[in-house]
Amino acid sequence: MTSESSGMGLSRYFLRTWILCSLLVVFCVLGFSVAVIRHSLARAESQASRELNSQLNWGVNLAAEALNSSSDEAANSDSTDQNTLQKWAQSFDLSFALYDIQGALQGHSIDETSAFSHLPKQLSVRSDQPDDQLKALTNLPAPPRSRVVVKRILNPEGSPIGLLRVVRSEADLQNYRWQISLAAWTITILGLLIALLLAWLLTRSITRARAAIAVICDVTGHGEIIHHLDQSGTGDFEDLITSLRQMNVQNANRIEALRQESQTQEDYSNRLSTVLAGMVEGVIAVNTTERILFANDAAMDLLDITSSQQQVIGRPFWELIRNLDVRKMVQEVLSRVDQATREMELPRSNKRIAFLASRLPGDPCPGVVLVLHNVTELRRLERIRSEFVSNVGHELKTPLAAIQACTETMLDGAIEEPEHARRFLSQISEHADRLHKLIIDLMELAKIESEEDVFDLQIIDIGIPIQESIDEHQPVAKARQVRLEYEPTIEELLVKADPDGIRTLVSNLLDNALNYTPASGKVRVSWKSDGQDVIITVADSGIGIDPGHQERIFERFYRVDSARSRDAGGTGLGLSIVKHLCQYFGGTIELQSQPGKGTTFTVRLPLVTAEINELEQYRPL
């Protein structure tokens, strides 16, 4: 609401309130004034009537005496009773006319003769009709602003003997009435003016108080504090407005505290949601009725749930995790234990999930939090480790057993026979070399898998270590009657690698090819570039690898033909070392093989262009 519209609203409210108060005051004052005037006039009228009745009673008695005294003779105005009646009329400013029972005029006021000149000397109504006589006298003309009263005169026996007609001037009474009305209306007008002024003051006080209260309510509704407020002219409402201002401050402080608390809770909720959303582990919260309260994205992915989070909230968790052991675990945690763990395998995806159930804080327990871990890879690594330990033990046991057997045979006397001793010593040396090579390969593999900077990566011409490895294996190939061919490239192919690592990589591939290629066979090595990678190919015409074994050929100690591999002197770690070296140098290795036709290993390493080489050379230390 703008100040202009607020001011207009307050002006209309002030005018409307003042008009209503003024009308109420006017009605009240006018009503009171009219009531006072009517009461005063009625009281004056009653007083005048009582006085007139008292005077008439006196006059009737005098008139009766006058009629009685003249009952034997004709009445005259000079009689004593007539004089007394005249004095009575003069003393009370009255005019009278006295008629006997026969309707004859017996006397009248002396000073009002002219006023009574119209009076008949004899009433035309018969004496046996007193009521008609009374009515006739009453209806006779009278001066204006006067009152006519006709009284029947009775003798002591109660018989009518005459009529007394009295005329009283009402001028004084009218003047008195006018004075009372004037005074009453003067007081009324003054009272109205004072009342209207008081109504204006009261209305202004109410209006200002209303405006102040409206400002307080408006500001309080927005949770703000009123710093400046005009309380002048609010009258008795000042205490109320002061209390409202105090309430405004308290309310604003309370709202600010609630706002800060709400912001803190919102920030905490956002951080918690971010943490839960970013967790690798799945998190599911269920209530005491085993219905889902919350599930993060990781839990949905682990359980292969395609529904949205909003769709799963409120559903029983056992509809998503159909495993009786997990449900029993949740029930155990809800009832008696603090934590419990279970593992289950998802039949559709072959994932192995570990569940950790913990009670939510509270008494009674409000629910359970389930933390889901994908232990599929962990269990696979544990299996590989177990197989590795078993294979290492087996690989070490075989040459050691041979060395032990040869040693025991020589100790049993073969050492005395030079021919047998030399043969046993040759076997011991052969198996010792095999153990040495196995240990070297194990150390090499462990060094590569340690993910430390075990190699000195530098930009090299890959053709140099490849050529060195080929030259090193030429005597072996010649001894096994296998042709070792290679196709050198003229251009310089640069890669970022370690020279010893490249020699080890190529040597292991050549060892594998020579071991499984029969005599008269061929092993061919080539290296070239496709513009992005350096491609090293080692192809043989050996026995090949069955498709069922190709997927596991790079695992440690995995052999297609264990007996043939040992006879060839292999440790079962060569191809695993090759795979790890390729990954270390940022490359890949692929296998293509057909049983009876040979095997081809293809290694791809990132090519270093001339621009990258130049940047590497000028990189600051």
ZAMARGU-4260 file (C-alpha; in steps of 0.2 Angstrom, whole numbers, plus 5000, padded with zeros to 4 digits):
<rodrens>
0) 5000/5000/5000 | 5007/5017/4995 | 5007/5032/5006 | 4995/5041/4995 | 4983/5027/4994
5) 4985/5025/5013 | 4982/5043/5016 | 4966/5043/5006 | 4960/5027/5015 | 4963/5036/5032
10) 4954/5052/5026 | 4939/5042/5020 | 4939/5032/5036 | 4941/5048/5047 | 4926/5056/5037
15) 4915/5041/5038 | 4919/5038/5057 | 4916/5056/5061 | 4900/5057/5052 | 4894/5041/5061
20) 4899/5048/5078 | 4891/5065/5074 | 4875/5057/5069 | 4875/5046/5084 | 4878/5062/5095
25) 4865/5072/5086 | 4852/5059/5088 | 4856/5056/5106 | 4857/5075/5110 | 4841/5079/5101
30) 4832/5065/5109 | 4838/5070/5126 | 4833/5088/5122 | 4816/5084/5116 | 4813/5073/5131
35) 4818/5087/5142 | 4808/5100/5134 | 4792/5088/5133 | 4795/5084/5152 | 4797/5103/5156
40) 4782/5108/5146 | 4771/5094/5153 | 4777/5099/5171 | 4773/5117/5168 | 4756/5112/5160
45) 4752/5101/5175 | 4757/5115/5187 | 4746/5127/5178 | 4732/5115/5179 | 4734/5111/5197
50) 4734/5130/5201 | 4719/5133/5190 | 4709/5119/5198 | 4713/5126/5215 | 4708/5143/5210
55) 4692/5136/5202 | 4687/5127/5218 | 4689/5143/5227 | 4679/5152/5214 | 4665/5139/5214
60) 4663/5141/5233 | 4662/5159/5231 | 4649/5158/5217 | 4639/5145/5227 | 4638/5158/5241
65) 4633/5171/5229 | 4619/5161/5222 | 4613/5156/5239 | 4613/5173/5245 | 4602/5179/5231
70) 4590/5164/5230 | 4576/5175/5237 | 4580/5191/5228 | 4588/5195/5211 | 4607/5196/5212
75) 4616/5212/5209 | 4634/5216/5206 | 4634/5227/5221 | 4631/5212/5234 | 4645/5207/5245
80) 4647/5190/5238 | 4648/5197/5220 | 4662/5209/5226 | 4671/5194/5234 | 4670/5185/5218
85) 4676/5200/5208 | 4691/5201/5219 | 4694/5183/5217 | 4694/5185/5198 | 4706/5200/5199
90) 4718/5192/5211 | 4720/5177/5199 | 4719/5187/5183 | 4703/5178/5178 | 4687/5182/5169
95) 4671/5174/5174 | 4652/5173/5171 | 4640/5166/5183 | 4623/5158/5178 | 4610/5151/5189
100) 4601/5135/5186 | 4588/5144/5175 | 4601/5149/5163 | 4601/5168/5168 | 4617/5178/5169
105) 4619/5182/5187 | 4636/5191/5186 | 4653/5193/5177 | 4670/5201/5178 | 4669/5220/5179
110) 4685/5223/5169 | 4681/5211/5156 | 4664/5217/5152 | 4669/5221/5134 | 4676/5203/5133
115) 4659/5196/5139 | 4648/5208/5129 | 4644/5193/5118 | 4638/5183/5133 | 4619/5179/5132
120) 4609/5186/5147 | 4598/5170/5146 | 4604/5153/5140 | 4592/5146/5127 | 4595/5128/5135
125) 4582/5122/5147 | 4586/5121/5165 | 4582/5103/5166 | 4596/5099/5154 | 4612/5104/5164
130) 4624/5095/5153 | 4618/5104/5138 | 4619/5120/5147 | 4637/5116/5152 | 4641/5112/5134
135) 4633/5128/5128 | 4644/5138/5140 | 4659/5129/5135 | 4656/5132/5116 | 4654/5151/5118
140) 4667/5162/5109 | 4682/5166/5120 | 4697/5178/5117 | 4712/5170/5108 | 4726/5162/5118
145) 4714/5159/5133 | 4707/5144/5141 | 4688/5141/5145 | 4683/5131/5160 | 4664/5129/5165
150) 4661/5122/5182 | 4644/5116/5189 | 4639/5124/5206 | 4631/5113/5218 | 4621/5117/5234
155) 4625/5108/5251 | 4613/5095/5246 | 4622/5091/5230 | 4609/5098/5218 | 4615/5110/5204
160) 4611/5128/5207 | 4621/5136/5193 | 4636/5137/5182 | 4652/5146/5183 | 4661/5150/5167
165) 4680/5155/5169 | 4691/5161/5155 | 4710/5162/5159 | 4723/5170/5148 | 4737/5158/5142
170) 4749/5172/5136 | 4760/5169/5152 | 4760/5150/5150 | 4764/5152/5131 | 4778/5164/5136
175) 4784/5152/5149 | 4784/5138/5136 | 4793/5148/5123 | 4807/5152/5136 | 4808/5134/5141
180) 4810/5129/5123 | 4822/5143/5119 | 4833/5138/5134 | 4832/5120/5129 | 4836/5122/5111
185) 4851/5134/5115 | 4858/5121/5127 | 4855/5108/5114 | 4864/5118/5100 | 4879/5121/5112
190) 4879/5103/5117 | 4879/5098/5099 | 4893/5109/5095 | 4903/5103/5110 | 4898/5085/5106
195) 4903/5087/5088 | 4920/5094/5093 | 4923/5080/5105 | 4917/5067/5092 | 4930/5075/5080
200) 4944/5074/5093 | 4939/5056/5097 | 4938/5051/5079 | 4955/5059/5075 | 4962/5050/5090
205) 4955/5033/5084 | 4960/5037/5066 | 4978/5040/5071 | 4978/5025/5082 | 4971/5015/5068
210) 4984/5022/5056 | 4998/5018/5068 | 4991/5000/5071 | 4990/4997/5052 | 5008/5002/5050
215) 5013/4991/5064 | 5003/4976/5057 | 5010/4979/5040 | 5028/4980/5045 | 5026/4966/5057
220) 5018/4955/5043 | 5034/4957/5034 | 5045/4953/5049 | 5053/4970/5050 | 5056/4982/5064
225) 5047/4999/5066 | 5061/5012/5069 | 5050/5028/5068 | 5032/5030/5071 | 5022/5045/5075
230) 5011/5042/5091 | 5005/5059/5093 | 4986/5062/5095 | 4983/5044/5098 | 4976/5047/5115
235) 4971/5032/5126 | 4977/5021/5112 | 4996/5026/5115 | 4998/5012/5128 | 4991/4999/5116
240) 5002/5006/5102 | 5017/5005/5113 | 5013/4987/5117 | 5011/4983/5099 | 5028/4991/5095
245) 5036/4980/5108 | 5027/4965/5101 | 5033/4970/5084 | 5051/4970/5090 | 5049/4953/5098
250) 5040/4946/5083 | 5054/4953/5071 | 5068/4946/5082 | 5058/4929/5083 | 5056/4929/5064
255) 5074/4933/5061 | 5079/4919/5073 | 5067/4907/5064 | 5074/4913/5047 | 5092/4910/5052
260) 5087/4893/5060 | 5077/4889/5044 | 5092/4895/5033 | 5104/4884/5044 | 5093/4869/5042
265) 5091/4872/5024 | 5110/4874/5022 | 5112/4858/5032 | 5099/4849/5022 | 5107/4854/5006
270) 5124/4849/5012 | 5117/4832/5018 | 5108/4830/5001 | 5124/4834/4992 | 5134/4822/5002
275) 5121/4808/5000 | 5119/4811/4982 | 5138/4811/4979 | 5141/4795/4989 | 5147/4780/4980
280) 5138/4769/4993 | 5119/4768/4992 | 5109/4775/5007 | 5091/4769/5010 | 5081/4775/5026
285) 5065/4765/5031 | 5053/4769/5045 | 5045/4757/5058 | 5033/4750/5045 | 5047/4746/5033
290) 5042/4759/5021 | 5055/4769/5012 | 5059/4787/5018 | 5074/4791/5007 | 5084/4783/4994
295) 5099/4791/4985 | 5104/4789/4967 | 5118/4777/4971 | 5106/4765/4980 | 5094/4766/4965
300) 5109/4762/4953 | 5115/4747/4964 | 5098/4739/4964 | 5095/4743/4946 | 5079/4753/4950
305) 5073/4763/4935 | 5059/4772/4945 | 5062/4790/4951 | 5066/4793/4969 | 5049/4801/4972
310) 5040/4785/4965 | 5049/4774/4978 | 5047/4784/4993 | 5033/4777/5004 | 5034/4760/4996
315) 5038/4744/5006 | 5057/4742/5004 | 5055/4723/5002 | 5047/4727/4985 | 5063/4733/4979
320) 5075/4722/4989 | 5067/4704/4987 | 5078/4695/5000 | 5072/4687/5015 | 5088/4688/5025
325) 5089/4707/5022 | 5071/4709/5028 | 5075/4699/5044 | 5090/4710/5046 | 5080/4726/5046
330) 5067/4718/5058 | 5081/4713/5070 | 5088/4731/5070 | 5071/4738/5073 | 5067/4726/5087
335) 5083/4723/5097 | 5100/4726/5089 | 5110/4742/5085 | 5118/4736/5069 | 5118/4721/5057
340) 5126/4716/5041 | 5121/4705/5026 | 5126/4701/5009 | 5116/4697/4994 | 5118/4694/4975
345) 5107/4702/4963 | 5101/4688/4951 | 5099/4699/4936 | 5115/4709/4936 | 5126/4697/4946
350) 5131/4711/4958 | 5135/4707/4975 | 5129/4720/4988 | 5134/4721/5006 | 5120/4729/5018
355) 5124/4738/5034 | 5109/4742/5044 | 5109/4754/5058 | 5096/4761/5070 | 5090/4779/5068
360) 5092/4789/5085 | 5077/4790/5096 | 5066/4781/5108 | 5057/4772/5102 | 5067/4768/5086
365) 5060/4779/5072 | 5068/4768/5058 | 5083/4760/5050 | 5097/4767/5039 | 5103/4754/5026
370) 5120/4758/5018 | 5124/4748/5002 | 5141/4743/4996 | 5145/4736/4979 | 5157/4722/4984
375) 5157/4713/4967 | 5174/4719/4963 | 5181/4717/4980 | 5175/4699/4980 | 5182/4696/4963
380) 5199/4704/4969 | 5199/4692/4984 | 5196/4678/4973 | 5210/4683/4961 | 5221/4686/4976
385) 5217/4669/4983 | 5220/4661/4966 | 5236/4671/4965 | 5243/4665/4981 | 5238/4647/4976
390) 5246/4649/4959 | 5262/4657/4967 | 5263/4643/4979 | 5261/4630/4966 | 5274/4639/4954
395) 5286/4640/4968 | 5283/4622/4974 | 5287/4614/4957 | 5305/4620/4955 | 5309/4619/4973
400) 5303/4601/4973 | 5314/4597/4959 | 5329/4606/4967 | 5325/4596/4983 | 5324/4580/4974
405) 5340/4583/4965 | 5349/4588/4981 | 5343/4573/4990 | 5348/4561/4976 | 5366/4569/4976
410) 5367/4568/4995 | 5362/4549/4994 | 5378/4546/4984 | 5375/4553/4966 | 5388/4566/4970
415) 5401/4553/4969 | 5397/4549/4951 | 5402/4564/4941 | 5391/4560/4926 | 5375/4559/4937
420) 5381/4574/4948 | 5383/4585/4933 | 5366/4581/4927 | 5358/4584/4944 | 5367/4600/4945
425) 5361/4605/4928 | 5343/4602/4934 | 5346/4612/4950 | 5353/4627/4940 | 5338/4626/4928
430) 5325/4626/4941 | 5335/4639/4951 | 5335/4650/4935 | 5316/4647/4934 | 5313/4652/4952
435) 5324/4668/4949 | 5314/4672/4933 | 5298/4670/4942 | 5303/4681/4957 | 5309/4694/4945
440) 5292/4694/4936 | 5283/4695/4952 | 5293/4710/4957 | 5291/4718/4940 | 5272/4715/4941
445) 5271/4722/4959 | 5281/4737/4954 | 5270/4741/4940 | 5254/4738/4951 | 5261/4749/4965
450) 5255/4765/4954 | 5271/4774/4960 | 5283/4783/4948 | 5293/4767/4945 | 5297/4771/4927
455) 5307/4786/4920 | 5294/4792/4907 | 5303/4801/4893 | 5300/4804/4874 | 5309/4790/4865
460) 5310/4783/4848 | 5301/4767/4850 | 5310/4758/4837 | 5326/4757/4847 | 5320/4747/4862
465) 5310/4736/4850 | 5325/4732/4839 | 5336/4728/4854 | 5323/4716/4860 | 5322/4708/4843
470) 5341/4706/4842 | 5341/4699/4860 | 5329/4685/4855 | 5337/4681/4838 | 5348/4667/4846
475) 5333/4659/4855 | 5323/4659/4839 | 5337/4652/4829 | 5340/4638/4842 | 5321/4634/4841
480) 5322/4634/4822 | 5309/4648/4822 | 5311/4663/4809 | 5310/4679/4819 | 5306/4693/4806
485) 5303/4711/4808 | 5298/4726/4797 | 5307/4741/4803 | 5300/4759/4799 | 5310/4773/4791
490) 5302/4787/4801 | 5305/4791/4819 | 5290/4786/4830 | 5290/4795/4846 | 5281/4789/4862
495) 5282/4794/4880 | 5287/4779/4889 | 5302/4771/4898 | 5315/4762/4887 | 5317/4747/4899
500) 5298/4746/4900 | 5296/4745/4881 | 5310/4731/4880 | 5301/4721/4894 | 5284/4723/4885
505) 5291/4717/4868 | 5302/4704/4876 | 5287/4696/4885 | 5277/4696/4868 | 5292/4688/4859
510) 5294/4675/4873 | 5276/4670/4872 | 5277/4669/4853 | 5293/4659/4853 | 5286/4647/4866
515) 5270/4643/4857 | 5277/4642/4839 | 5284/4625/4833 | 5300/4623/4823 | 5299/4630/4806
520) 5286/4642/4812 | 5287/4661/4810 | 5286/4676/4822 | 5284/4693/4814 | 5286/4710/4823
525) 5281/4727/4815 | 5278/4744/4821 | 5270/4759/4812 | 5259/4774/4815 | 5241/4778/4810
530) 5243/4797/4814 | 5237/4795/4832 | 5245/4780/4839 | 5260/4769/4837 | 5254/4751/4833
535) 5266/4737/4838 | 5261/4720/4831 | 5268/4703/4836 | 5261/4689/4826 | 5266/4671/4826
540) 5261/4655/4817 | 5259/4645/4832 | 5246/4634/4840 | 5234/4648/4843 | 5222/4651/4857
545) 5205/4644/4859 | 5191/4657/4860 | 5186/4651/4877 | 5203/4655/4884 | 5206/4672/4876
550) 5196/4682/4889 | 5207/4676/4903 | 5224/4676/4894 | 5230/4691/4903 | 5227/4685/4920
555) 5241/4680/4932 | 5247/4662/4930 | 5233/4658/4918 | 5239/4645/4905 | 5230/4637/4891
560) 5241/4622/4892 | 5250/4622/4909 | 5262/4607/4905 | 5267/4615/4889 | 5270/4632/4897
565) 5281/4625/4910 | 5291/4615/4898 | 5294/4631/4888 | 5300/4639/4903 | 5286/4652/4905
570) 5281/4659/4922 | 5263/4663/4918 | 5265/4681/4921 | 5272/4688/4905 | 5256/4693/4897
575) 5249/4700/4913 | 5265/4711/4914 | 5262/4716/4896 | 5244/4722/4899 | 5250/4732/4915
580) 5264/4740/4905 | 5252/4745/4891 | 5240/4753/4903 | 5254/4762/4913 | 5260/4770/4896
585) 5242/4775/4892 | 5240/4762/4879 | 5230/4746/4875 | 5233/4728/4870 | 5222/4717/4859
590) 5222/4699/4854 | 5217/4690/4838 | 5219/4671/4837 | 5213/4656/4829 | 5217/4638/4835
595) 5230/4630/4823 | 5233/4647/4814 | 5243/4657/4826 | 5240/4673/4837 | 5242/4691/4834
600) 5245/4704/4849 | 5242/4722/4844 | 5249/4736/4856 | 5243/4754/4853 | 5253/4768/4862
605) 5249/4787/4860 | 5260/4795/4847 | 5270/4810/4852 | 5269/4823/4838 | 5283/4835/4834
610) 5273/4850/4842 | 5271/4840/4858 | 5289/4835/4858 | 5295/4853/4856 | 5284/4858/4871
615) 5291/4844/4881 | 5309/4850/4878 | 5305/4868/4883 | 5294/4864/4898 | 5302/4873/4913
620) 5309/4863/4927
</rodrens>
